Amino acid sequence: MKEDQKNFLLFAVIAGVLLFAWPVVTNWLFPQQKQIASTQMVNGKQVAKPTPGTAGPTADSPSTMRDRDVVLAETPRVAIDTPLLKGSINLKGARFDDLVLVDYGQTVAKNSPPVRLLSPGGAKASYFAQFGWQGAGVQAPDQNTIWQASGTKLTPTTPVTLTAKSATGQIFRIELAVDENYMFTIRQTVANVGQAPVSVTPYALVSRGERSTDVDQWAAHVGPMAVSQGAAKYLKWSEVESTPSQFSTTGGWVGYSDHYWLTALVPDQRVPVSIQQRGTTAQTYQADYQLAQALTLEPGKKVTYSSRFFAGAKEVKLLDGYQEKFGISQFDRAIDWGWFGLIEKPIFYYLGWLFRLVGNFGVAIILLTITIRGLLFPIAHKQFESMARMRVIQPKMKALQERHKDDKQRQQQEIMKLYKEEKVNPLAGCLPILLQIPIMFALYKVLLLTIEMRHQPFALWIRDLSAPDPATIINLFGYLHFTPPGFLAIGVVPVLLGVSMYFQMKFNPAPMDEIQKQVFAIMPWMLMFMMAPFAVGLQLYWITSNCITILQQQWLYSRHPVLKQPMKKEAKAK
């Protein structure tokens, strides 16, 4: 009895530590995204300067910060108008520095303004792309050059050409085109109408005046990234601040990955380039590329270099489609699928198909759960058969344990022999749980990573399945104006999860060991607290899975009634 009390006390201490330490662990592994007000932006800083000794193009650094609308009105512009994008191109410096994503609101509110991706230098949260040339013996256009445009609006059906002439006798053109989604095609041409040969190198850069307001986390990368030699490089902000990251590659791209948004410079995938990511201690950043070798241009000749610029939402099918259509190396890795990508992508595509079928992501998650549990049912059946056989041979096992109680090695040998003779696998009961773990994690990643799940409602107060349950009980569902601490932020859905887990365990055969009984009694309520910070969609999956398990148990108990019989306690030795 004292030993049981000691074990229970140890379990209680461990449970308490887990309960109160879990919010710290989840904030580290799975930090929640910050809510951004409809017009809020963090104070901007100057755009990135190159690290001393680092080669490559650079953006200018405005000395004063002004209101965005004021900055936009200071220079001539070409409007961008597509089904998914609105904004403008700055003719001063040929910059993409004004872009909003019209299909995505900043919040779940109906009147929420669209997400702003790009902003001009000199305004708060500056974030822009620039294309140009460098060279020897040539005065190439720079950030102060005013380009001449062939049109006033860039649309999927009306491309625009920008033209600039240099004092050294070259004509520069940038032909811009955009599709109906988020991909721009850039054709940079230079014609040498001068009297001497020149050496030129096309370049492109993305300048970012501050870090993303999204949280970089263990399960989903946010920050600088590059693809070089067929491998994705997920870089940290602090990493590129201390030392520029440089790569030489043929095929690949470079840019910045927010939680749901991406900017990516995609050079010609057949031409060797040098790409780099760099930053400053003032937390300003620049990603850029330039050709590995300069192009020599004789008088009367011209040369054209084609590249692409992606600026938009990280939609899975769209990224996969661009990767296949344009041969962009590892473009799908803009989404940090991680190790379980082979499981996550099929789950994503199947979940998307279910959503298109029923029109509600919550219902689609329920149908996904039914599908998964249906596929795992044969294994669950085997589990119950194994449990039934284990129950039948319990008397024989007790006899062996008593007979060889002084020889543990012989005891184990005899028990293993018994398992073999009776065709029993003692680990069969663990298999369904082990199979569920990667599925649960894959679903978590799908809900966390994919923008298709962002702001998707289910029913009643659940307006975003990718976020935790907002209806926290401790503050009376928001009627009391205070935010409860993380470990007490329990919503209605986590409570339903705990209740469903309680009844699932209650329908299981009661274990003989008192400590196990106490563990099983406490576990549902511990899980309720642990799962509260996770996405409602994941909790919905688990609740549905528990309900299906209860139904399966009732049917399987009818097939294996021996499991419902209480196990007899071993008589105490006199």
C-alpha positions in Angstrom: 0.0 0.0 0.0 2.8 2.4 0.9 4.4 1.6 -2.5 1.1 2.5 -4.2 0.9 5.7 -2.4 4.5 6.6 -3.3 3.8 5.8 -7.0 0.7 7.9 -7.0 2.4 10.8 -5.3 5.2 10.6 -8.0 2.6 10.6 -10.7 0.8 13.5 -9.2 4.0 15.6 -9.1 4.8 14.7 -12.7 1.2 15.5 -13.8 1.4 18.9 -12.0 4.7 19.7 -13.7 3.3 18.8 -17.1 0.2 20.8 -16.6 1.9 24.0 -15.6 5.0 23.6 -17.9 2.9 22.7 -20.9 2.0 26.3 -21.9 5.7 27.2 -21.8 6.5 24.2 -24.0 3.7 24.9 -26.5 4.7 28.6 -26.7 8.2 27.5 -27.7 7.2 24.7 -30.1 3.9 26.1 -31.4 3.7 29.8 -30.6 0.5 31.5 -31.5 0.4 34.1 -34.2 0.0 37.7 -33.2 -3.3 39.4 -34.0 -2.8 42.4 -36.3 -5.2 45.3 -36.1 -6.8 46.4 -39.4 -4.5 49.4 -39.8 -1.7 48.6 -37.4 1.9 48.4 -38.5 5.1 48.1 -36.5 7.4 51.2 -36.8 9.5 50.8 -39.9 13.2 51.1 -40.1 15.7 51.9 -42.8 16.1 49.4 -45.6 19.0 46.9 -45.5 22.6 48.1 -46.2 25.2 45.6 -47.4 27.6 44.2 -45.0 31.1 45.7 -45.6 33.0 43.6 -48.1 29.8 42.0 -49.5 29.3 42.4 -53.3 25.9 42.8 -54.9 23.2 45.4 -55.5 21.7 47.4 -52.7 18.6 49.5 -52.1 18.7 53.1 -50.9 18.1 54.1 -47.3 15.5 56.9 -46.9 16.4 59.2 -44.1 12.9 60.0 -43.0 9.8 58.0 -42.5 6.5 59.3 -43.8 2.9 58.2 -44.2 2.5 55.5 -46.8 -0.1 57.5 -48.8 2.2 60.5 -48.9 5.1 58.3 -50.1 3.0 56.7 -52.8 1.9 60.1 -54.1 5.5 61.4 -54.4 6.4 59.4 -57.6 4.8 58.5 -60.9 3.3 55.0 -60.9 1.9 52.2 -63.0 -1.2 50.6 -61.5 -1.4 46.8 -60.8 -4.9 45.4 -61.3 -5.5 41.6 -61.3 -8.2 39.4 -59.8 -6.0 38.8 -56.7 -3.7 41.8 -56.5 -4.1 45.6 -56.3 -1.3 48.1 -56.1 1.3 50.0 -58.2 4.8 49.9 -59.5 7.1 52.9 -58.7 8.6 54.3 -61.9 11.3 55.8 -59.8 13.8 52.9 -59.5 11.4 50.4 -61.2 10.2 49.0 -57.9 7.3 46.8 -56.9 6.5 48.6 -53.7 2.7 48.8 -53.3 0.7 45.5 -53.2 -2.3 44.2 -51.4 -3.9 40.8 -51.6 -7.6 41.4 -52.2 -8.8 37.9 -51.4 -7.4 37.9 -47.9 -8.5 40.0 -45.0 -6.3 40.9 -42.0 -8.9 39.5 -39.6 -12.0 37.4 -39.7 -14.2 40.5 -39.5 -16.3 41.1 -42.6 -15.1 44.7 -43.0 -11.4 43.8 -42.5 -9.1 45.5 -44.9 -7.0 43.3 -47.2 -3.6 42.0 -46.3 -0.8 44.4 -47.4 2.3 42.7 -48.6 4.5 45.4 -50.1 5.1 49.0 -49.0 7.5 51.7 -50.4 10.8 52.7 -49.0 10.4 55.7 -46.7 7.1 54.4 -45.2 6.6 52.2 -42.2 7.2 48.5 -42.8 8.9 49.1 -46.1 9.0 46.0 -48.3 9.7 46.1 -52.0 11.4 44.4 -55.0 13.7 46.1 -57.5 15.2 44.9 -60.8 18.1 46.5 -62.7 21.6 46.2 -64.1 25.1 46.7 -62.9 28.2 46.9 -65.1 31.6 48.3 -66.1 31.8 51.1 -68.7 28.1 51.7 -68.4 26.0 54.1 -66.4 23.1 51.8 -65.5 19.8 53.1 -64.2 19.7 53.3 -60.3 17.1 53.9 -57.6 16.7 57.5 -58.7 16.1 56.8 -62.3 12.6 57.7 -63.6 11.5 55.1 -66.1 9.1 55.7 -69.0 6.1 53.4 -69.1 4.3 52.1 -72.2 1.0 52.0 -70.3 -0.7 53.1 -67.2 -2.0 49.8 -65.9 -0.5 46.3 -65.6 -3.1 43.5 -65.9 -3.0 39.9 -67.0 -4.0 41.0 -70.5 -2.0 44.3 -70.8 1.8 44.0 -70.2 3.8 47.1 -69.6 7.3 48.0 -70.8 9.6 50.4 -68.8 12.4 52.2 -70.7 15.4 54.2 -69.6 18.4 55.6 -71.5 21.9 56.0 -70.1 24.4 58.8 -70.8 26.9 56.1 -71.9 24.7 55.1 -74.9 22.7 52.1 -73.7 18.9 51.6 -73.8 17.4 49.6 -70.9 14.0 48.0 -71.0 12.0 46.0 -68.4 9.1 44.2 -69.9 6.5 43.3 -67.2 3.7 40.8 -67.3 1.5 39.2 -64.6 -0.8 36.2 -64.6 -4.2 36.0 -62.9 -2.6 34.9 -59.6 0.7 36.1 -58.0 3.5 35.5 -60.6 5.2 38.4 -62.4 7.4 37.7 -65.4 10.3 40.1 -65.8 12.3 40.5 -69.1 15.3 42.8 -68.7 16.9 44.0 -72.0 19.9 46.2 -72.6 20.8 47.4 -76.1 24.3 48.9 -76.6 23.9 51.8 -79.0 27.2 53.3 -77.9 30.6 53.1 -79.5 32.4 50.7 -77.1 31.7 47.3 -75.7 30.2 47.2 -72.1 30.0 44.5 -69.5 26.6 44.2 -67.8 25.0 42.0 -65.1 21.3 41.8 -64.4 20.2 41.7 -60.8 17.1 41.7 -58.6 16.6 42.3 -54.9 13.9 42.3 -52.2 14.4 44.8 -49.5 12.6 44.5 -46.1 12.7 47.2 -43.5 11.8 45.0 -40.6 11.2 41.4 -39.5 7.9 39.8 -40.1 5.3 40.2 -37.4 4.5 36.5 -37.7 6.3 34.2 -35.3 9.1 31.9 -36.5 8.5 28.6 -34.8 9.7 25.0 -34.7 6.8 23.7 -36.8 6.6 26.5 -39.4 9.4 28.6 -40.7 9.1 32.4 -41.0 12.0 34.4 -42.3 14.7 34.5 -45.0 15.0 31.4 -47.2 16.7 30.3 -50.3 16.8 27.3 -52.6 20.3 26.3 -53.8 21.4 23.2 -55.7 18.0 21.6 -55.1 17.9 22.1 -51.3 15.8 24.5 -49.3 17.6 26.7 -46.8 15.5 27.9 -44.0 17.5 30.8 -42.4 17.0 32.7 -39.2 16.8 36.5 -39.0 19.6 36.7 -36.6 21.7 34.3 -38.7 21.8 36.6 -41.7 22.4 39.7 -39.5 25.7 38.3 -38.3 27.0 36.8 -41.5 25.5 37.1 -45.0 24.4 33.7 -46.4 25.7 33.3 -50.0 25.0 30.5 -52.4 26.1 29.7 -56.0 23.5 27.7 -57.9 21.9 26.9 -61.2 18.2 26.7 -60.5 16.7 27.9 -57.3 15.3 31.1 -55.8 15.6 33.5 -52.8 13.1 35.5 -50.8 11.1 35.9 -47.6 8.6 33.5 -46.2 5.9 34.8 -43.8 3.5 32.4 -42.2 1.0 32.6 -45.1 2.7 35.0 -47.6 5.8 34.8 -49.8 8.0 37.0 -51.9 10.4 35.1 -54.1 12.9 36.2 -56.8 13.2 33.4 -59.3 16.2 33.8 -61.7 16.4 31.9 -65.0 16.6 28.3 -63.8 19.2 27.4 -66.5 21.8 30.1 -65.8 24.3 30.1 -62.9 23.7 32.9 -60.4 24.9 34.0 -57.0 22.2 34.5 -54.4 22.5 35.9 -51.0 20.6 36.8 -47.8 21.9 39.6 -45.6 20.8 41.9 -42.8 21.9 44.4 -40.3 21.8 44.6 -36.5 19.1 47.3 -37.0 17.0 44.4 -38.3 16.8 45.4 -41.9 17.2 42.8 -44.6 17.9 42.2 -48.3 17.6 39.1 -50.5 19.2 39.4 -54.0 20.7 37.6 -56.9 23.0 38.4 -59.8 24.5 36.4 -62.6 27.6 34.5 -61.8 29.4 35.9 -64.9 28.9 39.4 -66.5 27.7 39.6 -70.1 29.9 41.4 -72.6 27.9 43.5 -75.0 29.4 44.7 -78.3 28.3 47.9 -80.0 25.0 47.4 -81.8 24.1 44.3 -79.9 21.5 43.6 -77.2 20.9 41.0 -74.6 17.7 39.9 -72.7 17.5 38.1 -69.4 14.2 36.7 -68.1 13.2 36.0 -64.5 10.1 35.9 -62.3 8.9 37.5 -59.2 6.3 35.8 -56.9 4.4 38.0 -54.4 1.3 36.5 -52.8 -0.3 33.8 -50.8 1.4 30.4 -50.3 -1.5 28.4 -51.8 -0.4 24.8 -52.0 -1.8 24.0 -55.5 -0.6 27.2 -56.9 3.0 26.7 -55.7 2.9 23.1 -56.9 1.6 24.3 -60.3 4.3 26.9 -60.7 7.0 24.4 -59.8 5.8 22.1 -62.5 4.9 24.8 -65.1 8.1 26.8 -64.9 10.5 24.2 -63.6 11.2 26.2 -60.4 13.4 24.1 -58.1 11.7 23.2 -54.8 9.1 26.0 -55.1 6.7 23.9 -53.0 9.2 24.1 -50.1 8.1 27.7 -49.5 5.7 25.8 -47.2 7.7 24.2 -44.5 6.2 20.7 -44.7 9.0 19.1 -42.7 9.6 15.4 -42.3 5.9 14.3 -42.6 5.4 15.9 -46.0 4.6 12.5 -47.5 1.6 12.3 -45.1 0.7 16.0 -44.9 0.2 16.6 -48.6 -2.2 13.7 -49.2 -4.2 14.7 -46.1 -4.3 18.3 -47.4 -5.5 17.3 -50.9 -8.1 14.9 -49.5 -9.3 17.4 -47.0 -9.5 20.0 -49.8 -11.6 17.6 -51.9 -13.9 17.0 -48.9 -14.3 20.7 -48.4 -15.3 21.3 -52.0 -17.8 18.4 -51.6 -19.5 19.7 -48.4 -18.6 23.4 -48.3 -17.5 23.4 -44.6 -14.0 22.7 -43.4 -15.3 21.5 -40.0 -17.5 18.9 -41.6 -14.6 18.0 -43.9 -12.4 17.4 -40.9 -15.1 15.1 -39.4 -15.3 13.2 -42.7 -11.5 12.9 -42.8 -11.5 11.5 -39.3 -14.2 8.9 -40.3 -12.0 7.9 -43.3 -8.8 7.6 -41.3 -10.6 5.5 -38.5 -12.2 3.4 -41.2 -8.8 2.6 -42.7 -7.4 1.9 -39.2 -10.3 -0.3 -38.2 -8.8 -3.6 -39.2 -5.8 -2.8 -37.0 -8.2 -1.9 -34.1 -9.9 -5.2 -34.6 -6.6 -7.0 -34.4 -5.9 -5.0 -31.3 -9.1 -6.2 -29.6 -8.4 -9.8 -30.6 -4.9 -9.6 -29.1 -6.4 -8.1 -25.9 -9.0 -10.9 -25.7 -6.2 -13.5 -26.1 -4.2 -11.7 -23.4 -7.2 -11.8 -21.1 -7.6 -15.5 -21.7 -4.0 -16.4 -20.9 -3.8 -14.3 -17.8 -4.2 -17.2 -15.5 -1.4 -19.1 -17.3 0.8 -16.0 -17.0 0.2 -15.7 -13.3 1.0 -19.3 -12.9 4.3 -18.9 -14.7 5.2 -15.8 -12.7 4.5 -17.6 -9.5 6.4 -20.7 -10.6 9.5 -18.8 -11.7 9.4 -15.9 -9.3 13.0 -16.5 -8.2 14.3 -16.7 -11.8 13.3 -13.6 -13.7 15.2 -14.7 -16.9 13.5 -18.1 -17.0 10.2 -16.3 -16.2 10.5 -14.1 -19.2 11.5 -17.0 -21.5 8.5 -19.0 -20.5 6.1 -16.0 -20.9 7.5 -15.3 -24.4 7.1 -19.0 -25.2 3.5 -18.7 -24.0 2.9 -15.7 -26.3 4.2 -17.7 -29.2 2.1 -20.8 -28.5 -1.1 -18.8 -28.0 -0.3 -16.5 -31.0 -0.5 -13.3 -28.8 1.3 -10.1 -29.5 1.5 -8.0 -26.3 2.4 -4.9 -28.3 -0.5 -5.1 -30.7 -2.5 -2.7 -28.5 0.1 0.0 -29.0 0.0 -0.1 -32.8 -3.2 2.0 -33.4 -1.8 4.7 -31.1 1.6 4.7 -32.8 -0.1 5.1 -36.2 -2.3 7.9 -34.9 0.7 10.0 -33.8 2.1 10.9 -37.3 -1.5 11.4 -38.6 -2.3 13.8 -35.7 1.0 15.7 -36.3 0.4 15.8 -40.0 -3.1 17.2 -39.6 -1.7 19.7 -37.1 0.8 20.9 -39.7 -1.8 21.0 -42.4 -4.0 23.2 -40.2 -1.0 25.4 -39.1 0.7 25.8 -42.4 -1.8 26.0 -45.2 -3.5 29.2 -46.0 -6.5 27.3 -47.3 -7.4 26.6 -43.6 -6.9 30.3 -42.5 -10.1 31.9 -41.3 -12.2 28.9 -42.2 -15.4 28.8 -40.0 -17.1 25.7 -38.7 -20.3 26.6 -36.7 -21.6 29.0 -34.0 -18.6 30.8 -32.4 -15.9 28.8 -34.3 -14.9 31.3 -37.0 -11.3 30.1 -37.5 -10.5 26.4 -37.4 -6.8 27.1 -37.6 -6.9 29.1 -34.2 -7.6 28.0 -30.6 -11.2 28.1 -29.3 -11.9 31.7 -28.4 -14.8 30.9 -26.1 -12.8 30.7 -22.9 -14.9 29.7 -19.9 -12.8 31.3 -17.1 -13.7 34.8 -18.3 -17.3 33.8 -19.1 -16.7 33.7 -22.9 -15.3 37.2 -23.0 -18.0 38.9 -21.0 -15.4 39.5 -18.2 -12.8 41.8 -19.6 -9.6 40.0 -18.8 -7.4 37.5 -20.6 -6.9 34.3 -18.5 -3.4 32.9 -18.3 -2.4 30.3 -20.9 -3.0 27.2 -18.7 -6.5 28.4 -17.8 -7.6 29.5 -21.2 -9.9 26.6 -21.6 -12.6 26.8 -24.2 -15.8 24.8 -24.8 -14.2 22.6 -27.4 -11.2 21.5 -25.2 -13.8 20.6 -22.5 -15.7 18.5 -25.0 -12.4 16.8 -25.9 -11.8 16.0 -22.2 -15.4 14.6 -21.8 -15.1 12.5 -25.0 -11.7 11.1 -23.8 -13.2 10.4 -20.3 -16.0 8.3 -21.8 -13.6 6.5 -24.2 -11.4 5.4 -21.3 -14.5 4.6 -19.2 -15.5 2.1 -21.8 -12.1 0.4 -21.7 -11.6 -2.6 -19.5 -10.7 -1.5 -16.0 -7.1 -2.2 -15.2 -6.3 -4.2 -12.1 -3.5 -1.9 -11.0 -4.8 1.0 -8.8 -2.1 3.4 -10.1 -3.1 2.7 -13.7 -6.8 3.4 -12.7 -5.8 6.7 -11.2 -3.7 7.7 -14.2 -6.5 6.9 -16.6 -8.9 8.9 -14.4 -6.7 12.0 -14.5 -5.5 11.8 -18.1 -8.6 13.1 -20.0 -8.5 16.3 -17.9 -4.8 16.8 -18.4 -5.3 16.4 -22.1 -8.0 19.0 -22.0 -5.5 21.6 -20.6 -2.7 20.5 -22.9 -4.8 20.7 -26.1 -6.5 24.0 -25.3 -3.8 26.2 -27.2 -4.0 24.1 -30.3 -6.2 24.7 -33.4 -9.9 23.9 -33.0 -9.7 21.9 -36.2 -7.2 19.5 -34.5 -9.4 19.2 -31.4 -12.4 18.5 -33.6 -10.5 15.7 -35.2 -9.7 14.2 -31.8 -13.2 14.5 -30.5 -14.6 12.8 -33.6 -12.0 10.1 -33.3 -12.9 9.5 -29.6 -16.6 9.2 -30.5 -15.8 6.7 -33.3 -13.6 4.8 -30.9 -16.5 4.5 -28.4 -18.8 3.1 -31.1 -16.1 0.7 -32.3 -15.5 -0.5 -28.8 -19.2 -1.3 -28.2 -19.2 -3.4 -31.4 -15.9 -5.1 -30.7 -17.0 -5.9 -27.1 -20.0 -7.7 -28.6 -17.5 -9.8 -30.6 -15.1 -10.4 -27.7 -17.3 -10.5 -24.5 -14.3 -11.8 -22.5 -12.9 -8.3 -22.5 -15.9 -7.0 -20.5 -15.4 -9.5 -17.7 -13.6 -8.0 -14.7 -10.2 -9.5 -14.1 -9.9 -11.3 -10.8 -7.3 -10.0 -8.4 -4.6 -12.3 -7.4 -5.1 -13.8 -4.0 -2.8 -12.4 -1.4 -0.1 -14.7 -0.2 -0.6 -15.9 3.3 
